Amino acid sequence: MQAETASSHYAELGSGFDQAWFFASGYREWLANRICLQLQLGAEDVLVDIGGGTGLFSELVRQQAGLKPDVVCVDRCPELLAEAAKRPGIKVCCADVQQYFMSPLPGQKILLKEIVHHLPQRPQLWQNMHHALPVKGSVLIVTRPRQSEFPLFAAALEEFARTQPDSETLIAELQQAGFRVQCTEEKFEIKMPTEQWLKMVSSRFLSTLTMIDEEAFLQGYEELKNQLSGRQTVEFADRIIFIQAVKR
Ligand SMILES: C[S@@+](CC[C@H](N)C(=O)[O-])C[C@H]1O[C@@H](n2cnc3c(N)ncnc32)[C@H](O)[C@@H]1O
């Protein structure tokens, strides 16, 4: 994904980011719970949430795991970090991930939730993370499979598959950097009013949707409206991939 397009997408969403991304009640708590379990968080752990945005998940994870130290929420988008800074127990750091790992790391657990598709030069980044972490320190990548089950139009699904790295590639890269790696997939079943889903799509809640030019987007959106016409609700699974990498 082009860095500038993605950056302006997040800056424009700003305080509206959390609303733009709302699937169902209980969804965020479910996901935060999975993150706590995958990272095996203990009360004294310092969690570094890379690409943490508005800090929504930094805060949920901190509460669920009962973390005593602040969570460090790192992002390159000041508009999103301004929201994160309002949350209790969150320390913000405005930096690009590539530069962040050049300095000493304040924690031993790293979360990368829904950011990996934005990152170029990943192998170098994994090496820097490996170097920065203490032994037994870990990284959790939370991402989605390339073949999405989201009810989207064809051009959007193609763009999603094009920009999303596949899990086999990520696993191989992390192993190459020296990590012990485990991968699991879970899903959350979503049912929401069709109108709400169409509103999310028209606001281009997914950064992938901002990569499609205006004409193709409008055409695709009409295609989707026709596909969904007469349906009160949309039902689909949000499939989430968890890749856990531990420094031996
Ligand atoms: C889809 S959002 C995910 C936000 C948050 N992790 C969540 O799940 O709610 C992706 C985030 O990654 C950030 N990001 C993208 N590339 C980055 C980079 N190179 N360095 C730091 N942050 C980056 C964006 O600013 C944005 O906040």
The ligand as a MOL file (V3000), in Angstrom:
LIG
                    3D

  0  0  0     0  0            999 V3000
M  V30 BEGIN CTAB
M  V30 COUNTS 27 29 0 0 0
M  V30 BEGIN ATOM
M  V30 1 C -5.6940 -0.3470 10.4550 0
M  V30 2 S -4.9390 0.7720 11.5770 0 CHG=1
M  V30 3 C -4.8640 -0.2360 13.0230 0
M  V30 4 C -4.9390 0.5690 14.2960 0
M  V30 5 C -4.9610 -0.2930 15.5740 0
M  V30 6 N -3.8310 -1.1870 15.6380 0
M  V30 7 C -6.2630 -1.0630 15.6650 0
M  V30 8 O -6.2620 -2.2490 15.3420 0
M  V30 9 O -7.2700 -0.4680 16.0550 0 CHG=-1
M  V30 10 C -3.2210 0.8150 11.0570 0
M  V30 11 C -2.3750 1.7680 11.8840 0
M  V30 12 O -0.9970 1.6060 11.5440 0
M  V30 13 C -0.3830 2.8960 11.5180 0
M  V30 14 N 0.8210 2.7930 10.6630 0
M  V30 15 C 0.8700 2.4220 9.3710 0
M  V30 16 N 2.1480 2.4020 8.9500 0
M  V30 17 C 2.9270 2.7660 9.9960 0
M  V30 18 C 4.3250 2.9250 10.1860 0
M  V30 19 N 5.1850 2.7080 9.1980 0
M  V30 20 N 4.7740 3.3010 11.3980 0
M  V30 21 C 3.9030 3.5390 12.4320 0
M  V30 22 N 2.5570 3.4060 12.3080 0
M  V30 23 C 2.0810 3.0250 11.1060 0
M  V30 24 C -1.4600 3.8050 10.9700 0
M  V30 25 O -1.2210 5.1650 11.2440 0
M  V30 26 C -2.7030 3.2500 11.6790 0
M  V30 27 O -2.8990 3.8290 12.9270 0
M  V30 END ATOM
M  V30 BEGIN BOND
M  V30 1 1 1 2
M  V30 2 1 2 3
M  V30 3 1 2 10
M  V30 4 1 3 4
M  V30 5 1 4 5
M  V30 6 1 5 6
M  V30 7 1 5 7
M  V30 8 2 7 8
M  V30 9 1 7 9
M  V30 10 1 10 11
M  V30 11 1 11 12
M  V30 12 1 11 26
M  V30 13 1 12 13
M  V30 14 1 13 14
M  V30 15 1 13 24
M  V30 16 1 14 15
M  V30 17 1 14 23
M  V30 18 2 15 16
M  V30 19 1 16 17
M  V30 20 1 17 18
M  V30 21 2 17 23
M  V30 22 1 18 19
M  V30 23 2 18 20
M  V30 24 1 20 21
M  V30 25 2 21 22
M  V30 26 1 22 23
M  V30 27 1 24 25
M  V30 28 1 24 26
M  V30 29 1 26 27
M  V30 END BOND
M  V30 END CTAB
M  END
